[in-house]
Amino acid sequence: MFEQYLSNTQIENGPVLDATPTHEDSTLLDAYSRAVVTAAEKVSPSVAKIEVTQTAGRARNGEPRERQGGGSGFVFTPDGLVLTNSHVVHGATRIGLSLPDGRHFPAHLIGDDPATDLAVIRIDAPNLTVAPLGDSQKLRVGQLAIAIGNPYGFQYTVTAGVVSALGRSLRSYSGRLIEDVIQTDASLNPGNSGGPLVSSDGQVIGVNTATIMGAQGLCFAIGINTAKFVATRLLQQGRIRRAYIGVEAQNAPLHRRIVRFYDLPKETGVIVLAAADGSPAQKAGLREGDVIIAFGGQPVAGVDDLHRLLTEAQVGVKSSVIILRRTERLEVGIVPEESKQ
């Protein structure tokens, strides 16, 4: 009877779908699994567990307090250079590094850049496996992304997902925006910081850096092209040089009449709350209440625009700054200095 009902149902409503996985589904699953396994096996030997000791104030007796922390990193040169996050090693008094083969090494800091949350450390070790670096400019949304790291101290954990979005901006703990950040849903947790984000062909495409607490599937990695640039500068100079003008400022809307009167390209600017004593801004005559609307011939709609324009090339070079002082439009010259941060 049931067989007759099933036969009639197939005739009236179309064929009943077989829940058994097809050969094509199995093949796709195997291909996905093979891609993850192959990429992980290629890069995992270069992924390091980093343990740091940092000073955390002083005890009542005046002795310095210490705290333990850590994260991940990966070897990117045969002579022992390791990429990681700045927030993993910044201010560390001791750095130790463990490799998947069981070896442990002391490490020392070459340089770190809080503005991009990147750092380079070095170990003295033979027979290192180097992670191949890819090209983050060639990434496409939806492609496979594999994160490798040490979340919560669990060594050499692999998670997989996709590249969810490209060209994101993420604010570093120094306050500056990191540009061209990769968004992924490959799961990241504390301890993954500094580990590699890897493509299906086993090339590092990003440095895992952050998650949004309370959200699921919102994880971020700094593009490997940015990491290459920063690492090169850190190796050459030990730091990234950026310009500084010495203002405490915030974004501010401009009155519509002023925007129309001066035919301004933006409807917001940067209002000066204070100029530090002896700073380039004070020397240039900037005052509390002035609104910066352009720097070096480029419009400034907010603090982030100003940060982008204050590059190494501006250090020691006199630049034009356009400000609004009440309703008057003024142009002043300012000579940015090198930032000490």
Wavefront OBJ file of the C-alpha trace (Angstrom):
o trace
v 0.000 0.000 0.000
v 2.790 2.384 0.973
v 4.666 1.487 -2.211
v 1.560 2.387 -4.255
v 1.248 5.732 -2.391
v 4.907 6.482 -2.999
v 4.533 5.634 -6.680
v 1.503 7.947 -6.993
v 3.300 10.728 -5.137
v 6.233 10.487 -7.530
v 3.881 10.806 -10.485
v 1.950 13.760 -9.028
v 4.728 15.743 -7.314
v 7.838 14.625 -9.149
v 10.458 12.089 -8.064
v 11.300 11.727 -4.380
v 14.866 12.985 -3.772
v 17.310 10.382 -2.538
v 19.000 11.573 0.668
v 22.043 9.395 -0.012
v 25.081 11.555 -0.939
v 25.885 11.407 -4.641
v 29.271 10.598 -6.082
v 29.636 14.269 -7.098
v 29.018 15.439 -3.491
v 31.648 13.031 -2.177
v 34.110 14.215 -4.779
v 33.567 17.860 -3.829
v 33.960 17.096 -0.151
v 37.161 15.192 -0.824
v 38.542 18.053 -2.917
v 37.785 20.573 -0.148
v 39.335 18.324 2.474
v 42.402 17.709 0.345
v 42.901 21.451 -0.166
v 42.748 22.171 3.567
v 44.953 19.220 4.515
v 47.567 20.002 1.846
v 47.753 23.713 2.730
v 47.930 23.010 6.467
v 50.662 20.411 6.059
v 52.660 22.812 3.894
v 52.542 25.784 6.285
v 52.118 24.252 9.773
v 55.827 23.399 10.256
v 56.622 27.132 10.070
v 53.934 28.207 12.565
v 55.316 29.113 15.982
v 53.793 29.361 19.426
v 55.018 32.572 21.055
v 55.152 33.045 24.817
v 56.016 36.430 26.305
v 56.662 37.965 29.683
v 55.583 41.585 30.076
v 55.846 44.111 32.887
v 52.455 44.951 34.422
v 53.047 47.775 36.859
v 54.630 47.389 40.281
v 53.707 45.562 43.446
v 53.297 47.327 46.802
v 56.917 46.638 47.670
v 58.013 48.391 44.485
v 59.038 45.235 42.672
v 57.897 45.043 39.028
v 54.968 42.760 38.370
v 55.092 40.382 35.468
v 52.357 38.798 33.414
v 52.446 36.012 30.890
v 50.931 36.238 27.437
v 51.350 34.817 24.021
v 50.120 34.235 20.541
v 51.254 32.852 17.221
v 53.702 33.702 14.474
v 55.303 32.141 11.417
v 58.831 31.827 10.046
v 59.191 33.716 6.775
v 62.957 33.616 6.131
v 65.467 30.743 6.429
v 67.622 32.753 8.868
v 64.919 32.788 11.546
v 62.782 35.890 11.015
v 59.250 35.468 12.350
v 56.186 37.623 11.650
v 53.610 38.165 14.391
v 51.326 40.862 15.814
v 52.660 43.905 17.604
v 50.186 43.437 20.456
v 51.598 39.943 21.085
v 55.187 41.104 21.743
v 54.947 44.852 22.441
v 56.687 45.718 25.699
v 57.852 42.142 26.270
v 60.808 41.614 28.613
v 61.252 38.005 27.451
v 60.075 36.199 24.324
v 60.120 32.445 23.847
v 59.157 30.500 20.748
v 58.149 26.873 20.200
v 58.044 25.056 16.860
v 55.869 22.070 15.914
v 58.914 19.773 15.910
v 59.263 20.319 19.671
v 62.182 22.739 19.612
v 62.161 25.803 21.888
v 64.163 28.980 21.335
v 64.576 32.402 22.925
v 63.633 35.204 20.539
v 64.404 38.890 20.382
v 62.425 41.742 18.919
v 63.638 43.281 15.664
v 60.901 45.898 15.588
v 57.165 46.401 15.913
v 54.606 48.785 14.481
v 51.500 49.286 16.657
v 49.815 51.292 13.881
v 49.559 48.163 11.692
v 49.747 45.654 14.588
v 52.748 43.906 13.034
v 56.091 42.875 14.486
v 59.202 40.963 13.465
v 61.172 38.796 15.891
v 64.214 36.603 15.283
v 65.350 33.198 16.493
v 68.722 31.539 16.008
v 67.816 28.065 14.752
v 68.885 25.697 11.972
v 66.742 23.735 9.527
v 63.705 25.996 9.591
v 60.665 25.527 7.375
v 59.725 28.815 5.711
v 56.111 29.747 5.007
v 55.684 30.833 1.369
v 54.203 34.327 1.067
v 51.415 35.023 -1.423
v 49.895 38.174 -2.919
v 46.908 39.651 -1.072
v 46.088 41.856 -4.069
v 45.009 38.756 -5.998
v 42.458 37.589 -3.424
v 38.803 37.146 -4.340
v 35.803 37.142 -2.041
v 34.598 33.593 -1.454
v 37.910 31.800 -1.879
v 39.095 29.308 0.723
v 40.943 30.750 3.753
v 42.713 28.599 6.353
v 43.839 29.963 9.734
v 46.627 28.252 11.681
v 47.586 29.189 15.217
v 47.544 28.402 18.909
v 44.164 29.467 20.346
v 43.966 29.293 24.144
v 47.296 27.481 24.187
v 46.118 24.574 22.022
v 49.065 24.221 19.703
v 48.829 24.201 15.915
v 45.075 24.403 15.497
v 43.640 24.653 11.977
v 40.309 26.296 11.094
v 38.906 26.902 7.632
v 36.435 29.284 6.029
v 36.332 31.765 3.199
v 37.473 35.286 2.450
v 34.308 37.146 3.475
v 35.281 40.641 2.316
v 38.271 42.659 1.133
v 39.395 46.244 1.645
v 38.100 46.541 5.195
v 39.512 49.117 7.623
v 40.294 48.111 11.181
v 41.392 50.390 14.013
v 44.598 49.261 15.675
v 45.144 49.623 19.396
v 47.320 52.693 18.660
v 44.229 54.472 17.269
v 45.209 54.505 13.599
v 43.247 52.718 10.906
v 44.796 49.662 9.269
v 43.817 49.695 5.601
v 43.076 46.814 3.199
v 42.260 44.324 5.942
v 40.926 40.869 5.005
v 37.663 39.745 6.615
v 37.233 35.991 7.017
v 34.919 33.564 8.764
v 37.777 31.136 9.526
v 37.443 30.931 13.300
v 39.978 32.935 15.332
v 40.350 32.982 19.105
v 42.818 34.477 21.611
v 46.165 32.910 20.811
v 45.577 32.923 17.047
v 46.940 36.466 16.879
v 49.976 36.657 14.617
v 49.364 33.312 12.928
v 49.063 32.931 9.169
v 45.912 33.052 7.051
v 46.598 30.651 4.195
v 45.149 30.136 0.710
v 44.202 26.750 -0.729
v 47.575 26.526 -2.518
v 49.458 26.859 0.763
v 50.576 30.487 0.530
v 50.271 32.981 3.366
v 47.796 35.698 2.376
v 47.403 37.463 5.708
v 48.429 37.786 9.356
v 45.536 36.980 11.691
v 44.973 39.872 14.034
v 41.497 40.386 15.507
v 37.955 39.263 16.112
v 34.863 41.207 17.105
v 33.903 40.017 20.549
v 30.361 38.699 20.754
v 30.109 38.244 16.991
v 30.452 34.990 15.087
v 32.349 34.724 11.842
v 33.775 38.265 11.952
v 37.534 37.769 11.980
v 40.264 39.890 10.416
v 43.755 39.500 9.004
v 46.265 42.072 7.810
v 47.012 41.548 4.119
v 50.387 39.918 3.486
v 51.373 42.719 1.090
v 51.069 45.197 3.958
v 53.050 42.799 6.160
v 55.842 42.536 3.554
v 56.178 46.327 3.388
v 56.153 46.766 7.163
v 58.587 43.884 7.730
v 61.047 45.367 5.219
v 60.978 48.737 6.976
v 61.324 47.154 10.414
v 64.377 45.204 9.230
v 65.929 48.347 7.746
v 65.120 50.845 10.494
v 63.572 48.959 13.414
v 60.460 51.125 13.153
v 58.047 52.752 10.707
v 58.553 56.495 10.378
v 55.369 58.569 10.376
v 54.753 62.289 10.528
v 53.342 64.089 13.567
v 51.885 67.578 13.950
v 50.851 67.417 17.615
v 47.131 68.145 17.739
v 44.415 66.656 19.882
v 41.465 66.610 17.515
v 38.163 65.075 16.571
v 35.821 65.000 13.587
v 33.429 67.905 13.253
v 30.585 68.804 10.851
v 30.837 72.006 8.835
v 27.992 74.494 8.556
v 26.219 74.177 5.208
v 26.581 77.896 4.497
v 30.371 77.659 4.915
v 30.520 74.586 2.686
v 28.563 76.402 -0.039
v 30.392 79.725 0.375
v 33.861 78.195 0.005
v 32.682 75.407 -2.335
v 34.265 72.762 -0.086
v 34.442 69.139 -1.324
v 33.638 67.722 2.144
v 31.019 68.572 4.742
v 33.191 67.600 7.712
v 36.666 68.476 8.974
v 38.982 68.044 11.948
v 38.496 70.424 14.860
v 41.572 71.188 16.958
v 40.921 70.645 20.660
v 44.492 71.422 21.720
v 47.980 71.804 20.267
v 50.826 70.256 22.244
v 53.499 72.610 23.608
v 56.376 72.953 21.165
v 54.593 70.862 18.537
v 54.602 71.651 14.804
v 50.932 72.649 15.124
v 51.681 75.182 17.868
v 54.639 76.567 15.910
v 52.376 76.970 12.879
v 49.896 78.971 14.946
v 47.033 76.465 15.096
v 44.604 77.227 17.912
v 41.838 75.514 19.792
v 38.677 75.667 17.680
v 40.444 75.775 14.298
v 39.016 73.268 11.819
v 41.476 71.583 9.453
v 39.856 71.001 6.053
v 42.913 70.244 3.888
v 46.512 69.100 4.260
v 49.127 69.141 1.526
v 46.527 69.952 -1.092
v 44.305 67.001 -0.119
v 40.858 67.420 1.496
v 40.560 66.290 5.115
v 37.132 65.056 6.200
v 38.222 63.445 9.472
v 41.038 62.346 11.740
v 41.591 59.179 9.709
v 42.185 61.227 6.552
v 44.777 63.268 8.435
v 46.514 60.109 9.643
v 46.694 58.747 6.078
v 48.329 61.948 4.865
v 50.907 62.126 7.675
v 53.334 59.702 6.035
v 57.096 59.328 6.260
v 57.454 61.569 3.195
v 55.986 64.516 5.140
v 58.602 64.441 7.921
v 60.585 67.695 7.828
v 58.754 68.951 4.731
v 56.754 72.174 4.925
v 53.156 71.481 3.972
v 50.135 73.654 3.405
v 47.271 73.335 5.888
v 43.896 74.932 5.150
v 41.847 75.785 8.242
v 38.599 77.479 9.094
v 38.891 79.940 11.974
v 35.315 80.813 12.838
v 34.113 81.738 9.331
v 37.475 82.761 7.874
v 39.416 80.443 5.562
v 43.182 80.559 6.256
v 46.251 78.819 4.886
v 49.239 78.124 7.147
v 52.510 76.305 6.656
v 53.439 73.425 8.947
v 56.539 71.245 9.166
v 55.614 67.800 10.537
v 58.098 65.980 12.771
v 58.718 62.278 13.147
v 56.242 60.579 15.429
v 57.810 59.070 18.554
v 54.989 56.490 18.918
l 1 2 3 4 5 6 7 8 9 10 11 12 13 14 15 16 17 18 19 20 21 22 23 24 25 26 27 28 29 30 31 32 33 34 35 36 37 38 39 40 41 42 43 44 45 46 47 48 49 50 51 52 53 54 55 56 57 58 59 60 61 62 63 64 65 66 67 68 69 70 71 72 73 74 75 76 77 78 79 80 81 82 83 84 85 86 87 88 89 90 91 92 93 94 95 96 97 98 99 100 101 102 103 104 105 106 107 108 109 110 111 112 113 114 115 116 117 118 119 120 121 122 123 124 125 126 127 128 129 130 131 132 133 134 135 136 137 138 139 140 141 142 143 144 145 146 147 148 149 150 151 152 153 154 155 156 157 158 159 160 161 162 163 164 165 166 167 168 169 170 171 172 173 174 175 176 177 178 179 180 181 182 183 184 185 186 187 188 189 190 191 192 193 194 195 196 197 198 199 200 201 202 203 204 205 206 207 208 209 210 211 212 213 214 215 216 217 218 219 220 221 222 223 224 225 226 227 228 229 230 231 232 233 234 235 236 237 238 239 240 241 242 243 244 245 246 247 248 249 250 251 252 253 254 255 256 257 258 259 260 261 262 263 264 265 266 267 268 269 270 271 272 273 274 275 276 277 278 279 280 281 282 283 284 285 286 287 288 289 290 291 292 293 294 295 296 297 298 299 300 301 302 303 304 305 306 307 308 309 310 311 312 313 314 315 316 317 318 319 320 321 322 323 324 325 326 327 328 329 330 331 332 333 334 335 336 337 338 339 340 341
